[in-house]
């Protein structure tokens, strides 16, 4: 192992440890401020991992995506769902820019009509389903708007040049995690397992996204 590889790998390991440690702070096992801080370490260390490997604009963009994810994690606990969602939505916008800069077509060229149609239908379907999940018409517009950004992020990740087995799958896991959050408000309210599902899907998704992007960018820079 090269000496310059040690610190990024330590950051990656710390991210995984932090994500697992957060689960042990649930149900009052730790003060709320401690639990919030531990929660931030998971994706926070992923942001550090990406920043350590950044050598160009795209590398810094994925670091910003993870940083905004960490901010969203902390704000969800410290302030509330709406404020946290805004941080995540900002991260989705940055991720969309990153993925479009790295389209499968050469030089980020124009999408085919079939691909555009698929992206539009996927985004609309996810937004409509997410808006329905809480079962509260008052929440539907906000949930639908956020979920449209989330779905567009996942769709652009899937059609980017980043590996679908890592970044593409990670984006879909992120999407599934947020849908499960909205289901917690509606049809799955009170189900004890959903918290594990939300956190597990979310962190696994962020981890796969980070690995897929950084490994691809490292291959390009060599």
KEROZA-447087 format. One record per residue (C-alpha): residue number from 1; x, y, z. Coordinates in Angstrom, 3 decimals, always signed. Example, Ala and Ser with C-alpha at 12.3 -4.5 7.8 and 13.67 -1.06 7.14 Angstrom:
2
- resi	x	y	z
- 1	+12.300	-4.500	+7.800;
- 2	+13.670	-1.060	+7.140;
% end
This chain:
222
- resi	x	y	z
- 1	+0.000	+0.000	+0.000;
- 2	+1.335	+3.441	-0.942;
- 3	+1.731	+5.900	+1.955;
- 4	-0.681	+8.358	+0.289;
- 5	-3.390	+5.673	+0.328;
- 6	-3.341	+5.164	+4.095;
- 7	-5.201	+8.287	+5.226;
- 8	-8.083	+7.941	+2.724;
- 9	-8.549	+4.312	+3.748;
- 10	-8.572	+5.306	+7.405;
- 11	-11.242	+7.902	+6.615;
- 12	-13.283	+5.262	+4.788;
- 13	-12.989	+2.875	+7.730;
- 14	-13.947	+5.672	+10.136;
- 15	-17.049	+6.378	+8.058;
- 16	-18.213	+2.771	+8.344;
- 17	-17.459	+2.658	+12.066;
- 18	-19.326	+5.937	+12.580;
- 19	-22.381	+4.707	+10.677;
- 20	-22.527	+1.532	+12.780;
- 21	-21.895	+3.439	+16.011;
- 22	-24.847	+5.723	+15.308;
- 23	-27.259	+2.789	+15.597;
- 24	-26.087	+2.235	+19.175;
- 25	-27.101	+5.785	+20.110;
- 26	-30.789	+5.138	+19.351;
- 27	-33.621	+4.799	+21.857;
- 28	-32.041	+7.173	+24.342;
- 29	-28.796	+5.218	+24.620;
- 30	-26.893	+8.516	+24.250;
- 31	-27.776	+12.188	+24.741;
- 32	-29.382	+13.739	+21.673;
- 33	-26.453	+16.031	+20.897;
- 34	-24.018	+13.107	+21.079;
- 35	-26.253	+10.991	+18.832;
- 36	-26.418	+13.836	+16.292;
- 37	-22.644	+14.246	+16.305;
- 38	-22.089	+10.516	+15.837;
- 39	-24.616	+10.482	+12.998;
- 40	-22.610	+13.126	+11.197;
- 41	-19.422	+11.075	+11.297;
- 42	-20.679	+8.455	+8.844;
- 43	-21.086	+10.550	+5.703;
- 44	-18.800	+13.229	+7.150;
- 45	-15.843	+10.881	+6.893;
- 46	-17.000	+9.904	+3.392;
- 47	-16.747	+13.596	+2.489;
- 48	-13.221	+13.657	+3.926;
- 49	-12.362	+10.476	+2.010;
- 50	-13.530	+12.037	-1.254;
- 51	-11.721	+15.307	-0.544;
- 52	-8.460	+13.459	+0.112;
- 53	-8.726	+11.815	-3.292;
- 54	-9.885	+14.906	-5.214;
- 55	-7.539	+15.916	-8.010;
- 56	-9.931	+17.836	-10.251;
- 57	-13.330	+19.553	-10.253;
- 58	-15.308	+16.312	-10.389;
- 59	-13.449	+15.005	-7.359;
- 60	-14.353	+18.130	-5.403;
- 61	-17.962	+17.915	-6.577;
- 62	-18.422	+14.444	-5.063;
- 63	-16.793	+15.704	-1.861;
- 64	-19.355	+18.547	-1.767;
- 65	-22.180	+16.046	-2.372;
- 66	-21.054	+14.061	+0.666;
- 67	-20.531	+17.209	+2.738;
- 68	-24.092	+18.332	+2.020;
- 69	-25.272	+14.828	+2.908;
- 70	-23.517	+15.088	+6.260;
- 71	-25.101	+18.505	+6.802;
- 72	-28.504	+17.038	+5.989;
- 73	-27.967	+14.202	+8.466;
- 74	-27.148	+16.614	+11.275;
- 75	-29.899	+19.110	+10.445;
- 76	-32.537	+16.376	+10.348;
- 77	-31.794	+15.654	+13.995;
- 78	-30.962	+19.148	+15.192;
- 79	-33.560	+21.244	+13.343;
- 80	-36.105	+19.097	+11.525;
- 81	-37.123	+17.251	+8.381;
- 82	-37.672	+20.289	+6.146;
- 83	-34.310	+21.947	+6.846;
- 84	-32.455	+18.667	+6.506;
- 85	-34.252	+17.934	+3.236;
- 86	-33.093	+21.285	+1.807;
- 87	-29.469	+20.341	+2.473;
- 88	-30.010	+16.972	+0.812;
- 89	-31.756	+18.631	-2.129;
- 90	-28.752	+20.919	-2.602;
- 91	-26.582	+17.794	-2.611;
- 92	-28.807	+16.213	-5.255;
- 93	-28.397	+19.293	-7.475;
- 94	-24.589	+19.123	-7.181;
- 95	-24.702	+15.377	-7.885;
- 96	-26.830	+15.935	-11.003;
- 97	-24.228	+18.406	-12.281;
- 98	-21.478	+15.854	-11.592;
- 99	-23.320	+13.029	-13.327;
- 100	-24.185	+15.127	-16.385;
- 101	-20.525	+16.179	-16.634;
- 102	-19.756	+12.467	-16.773;
- 103	-22.417	+11.218	-19.147;
- 104	-21.990	+7.884	-20.882;
- 105	-22.175	+9.696	-24.203;
- 106	-18.956	+11.397	-25.229;
- 107	-18.226	+14.814	-23.693;
- 108	-21.553	+14.837	-21.878;
- 109	-23.372	+15.039	-25.196;
- 110	-27.124	+15.316	-25.665;
- 111	-29.331	+12.513	-24.427;
- 112	-31.363	+10.468	-26.876;
- 113	-35.127	+11.093	-26.945;
- 114	-35.726	+7.626	-25.466;
- 115	-33.366	+8.333	-22.563;
- 116	-34.977	+11.713	-21.899;
- 117	-38.412	+10.121	-21.893;
- 118	-37.236	+7.430	-19.494;
- 119	-35.732	+10.008	-17.118;
- 120	-38.909	+12.127	-17.198;
- 121	-41.225	+9.176	-16.597;
- 122	-39.045	+7.805	-13.798;
- 123	-38.814	+11.191	-12.092;
- 124	-42.541	+11.829	-12.366;
- 125	-43.455	+8.349	-11.113;
- 126	-41.155	+8.563	-8.097;
- 127	-42.356	+12.079	-7.211;
- 128	-46.015	+11.060	-7.453;
- 129	-45.514	+7.892	-5.402;
- 130	-43.509	+9.716	-2.738;
- 131	-46.126	+12.476	-2.485;
- 132	-48.822	+9.836	-1.933;
- 133	-46.933	+7.898	+0.746;
- 134	-47.419	+10.204	+3.776;
- 135	-51.178	+10.241	+3.208;
- 136	-51.366	+13.964	+3.988;
- 137	-52.339	+16.300	+1.106;
- 138	-50.677	+19.220	+2.890;
- 139	-47.289	+17.476	+2.719;
- 140	-47.659	+16.269	-0.857;
- 141	-46.225	+19.330	-2.697;
- 142	-43.058	+19.522	-0.606;
- 143	-42.500	+15.778	-0.636;
- 144	-43.137	+15.631	-4.371;
- 145	-40.726	+18.480	-5.133;
- 146	-37.937	+17.000	-3.019;
- 147	-38.513	+13.529	-4.456;
- 148	-38.362	+14.859	-8.006;
- 149	-34.846	+16.140	-7.301;
- 150	-33.954	+12.847	-5.644;
- 151	-35.281	+10.807	-8.565;
- 152	-33.498	+12.989	-11.117;
- 153	-30.272	+12.481	-9.176;
- 154	-30.750	+8.703	-9.283;
- 155	-31.656	+8.734	-12.972;
- 156	-28.635	+10.811	-13.973;
- 157	-26.390	+8.590	-11.856;
- 158	-27.720	+5.558	-13.732;
- 159	-27.006	+7.069	-17.156;
- 160	-23.588	+8.433	-16.164;
- 161	-20.288	+6.717	-16.904;
- 162	-19.852	+5.814	-13.246;
- 163	-20.350	+2.067	-12.598;
- 164	-23.975	+1.100	-12.131;
- 165	-22.994	-1.653	-9.709;
- 166	-21.618	+1.049	-7.377;
- 167	-22.806	+4.600	-8.067;
- 168	-26.005	+3.664	-9.892;
- 169	-27.039	+1.142	-7.264;
- 170	-26.024	+3.529	-4.486;
- 171	-28.275	+6.252	-5.868;
- 172	-31.195	+3.814	-5.992;
- 173	-30.547	+2.742	-2.394;
- 174	-30.548	+6.408	-1.360;
- 175	-33.872	+6.821	-3.140;
- 176	-35.316	+3.739	-1.434;
- 177	-34.204	+5.054	+1.954;
- 178	-36.046	+8.344	+1.477;
- 179	-39.171	+6.598	+0.228;
- 180	-39.072	+4.543	+3.399;
- 181	-38.894	+7.775	+5.429;
- 182	-42.091	+8.986	+3.785;
- 183	-43.679	+5.569	+4.317;
- 184	-42.864	+5.916	+8.031;
- 185	-45.220	+8.888	+8.104;
- 186	-47.942	+6.975	+6.292;
- 187	-48.584	+3.236	+5.804;
- 188	-45.563	+2.027	+7.804;
- 189	-46.037	+4.336	+10.798;
- 190	-45.014	+2.633	+14.036;
- 191	-43.092	-0.209	+12.398;
- 192	-39.927	-0.725	+14.492;
- 193	-37.755	-2.048	+11.668;
- 194	-38.052	+0.989	+9.406;
- 195	-35.374	+3.001	+11.217;
- 196	-32.793	+0.314	+10.497;
- 197	-33.944	+0.160	+6.895;
- 198	-33.740	+3.920	+6.402;
- 199	-30.251	+4.265	+7.884;
- 200	-28.861	+1.081	+6.368;
- 201	-30.088	+1.855	+2.846;
- 202	-28.995	+5.484	+3.097;
- 203	-25.455	+4.916	+4.310;
- 204	-24.895	+1.959	+1.981;
- 205	-26.096	+4.154	-0.867;
- 206	-23.770	+7.015	-0.006;
- 207	-20.860	+4.618	+0.424;
- 208	-21.428	+3.015	-2.986;
- 209	-21.838	+6.407	-4.654;
- 210	-18.559	+7.650	-3.173;
- 211	-16.653	+4.499	-4.105;
- 212	-17.992	+4.405	-7.654;
- 213	-17.169	+8.030	-8.380;
- 214	-13.740	+8.148	-6.743;
- 215	-12.562	+4.895	-8.308;
- 216	-13.651	+6.021	-11.765;
- 217	-11.995	+9.408	-11.369;
- 218	-8.800	+7.763	-10.109;
- 219	-8.721	+5.621	-13.245;
- 220	-9.103	+8.708	-15.401;
- 221	-6.278	+10.573	-13.695;
- 222	-3.730	+7.756	-14.077;
% end
